[in-house]
């Protein structure tokens, strides 16, 4: 798998905590940060999906059945 360099600025305190955690748990820092980013992205997408679902629930009473929709479209 191809890899790219992605530089970010973090506080020295966070950097030290990351270093100690990764050494203590046997993780490579790059791997840990990559997985943390993936996890946060997935969590955020899930929250956005939940909010969208909540928004759509308010419109559910206006929904029609799929069969009725097809009839209106003459399909």
PyMOL commands that set and color helices and strands:
alter all, ss='L'
color gray80, all
select helices_A, chain A and resi 12-25+29-57+60-62+66-72
alter helices_A, ss='H'
color red, helices_A
deselect
rebuild
show_as cartoon
